[in-house]
Amino acid sequence: MDPMSSDEPSQPSPNPIPAAAVARLSLYLRELRRLQGAGIEGVSSSQLGGRLGVSSAVVRRDLATLGQLGRRGVGYEIAGLSNRIRAALGADQVWNVALIGTGSLGTALLRYRGFSEQGFRLKAAFDIRPDRIGQSVGGVPVLPLSELEREIKNREITLTILAVPAEAAQETAERLANAGVTGVLNFAPVTLNLRGETCVANVDLASELQQLSFAVVRGLAGS
């Protein structure tokens, strides 16, 4: 049986959370939001795992990294569990975000409304193309890349999304790190090497498609 999460204030996780568990916690939070939006107040580990294709044992193990979550026998109270996951992921605060590169991908990201719903405020975008500078995309102003360091400071940017060509990614990322940015979400198809405390998360869409194609081929071969 599952423990029941309490209504106590959210607290940071008391235990180190494995990287694989961090990825799943984000997915749990997504499903919890959907359940909460449907007016559902409680969920079991088997129900939550079933929505994501993982076992109830994995769900319980992941959630155990957040500490003791209450009494046994009923399941998890969605509001309290959501708060605990947000605290562990740092998603219980507001982050100022900038996007670098307003090509097709960058433009699509600027128009995505899900960021603000999760506490990520897109404050500015940067580009080198004169036809883009001075425009507004999704309500976000596009500024010249030459003003990057100054505007990062003025707008108190802590996280950035990097959507520039591969050949420009490393230099741009170094400028961001030197400007005091603490996190870079990198969509460029290149591995970034940054010194200091700036964290990097890579999103390689082509690599993800290759993994998907491998899974499809393997599934067809086994059928």
Sequence and secondary structure as in RCSB ss.txt:
>XXXX:A:sequence
MDPMSSDEPSQPSPNPIPAAAVARLSLYLRELRRLQGAGIEGVSSSQLGGRLGVSSAVVRRDLATLGQLGRRGVG
YEIAGLSNRIRAALGADQVWNVALIGTGSLGTALLRYRGFSEQGFRLKAAFDIRPDRIGQSVGGVPVLPLSELER
EIKNREITLTILAVPAEAAQETAERLANAGVTGVLNFAPVTLNLRGETCVANVDLASELQQLSFAVVRGLAGS
>XXXX:A:secstr
  B    S     SS   HHHHHHHHHHHHHHHHHHHTT  EE HHHHHHHHT  HHHHHHHHHTT     BSS 
EEHHHHHHHHHHHHT SS EEEEEE  SHHHHHHHT THHHHTTEEEEEEEES TTTTT EETTEEEEEGGGHHH
HHHHTT  EEEE S HHHHHHHHHHHHHTT  EEEE SSS     TT EEEE  HHHHHHHHHHHHHHHHHH 
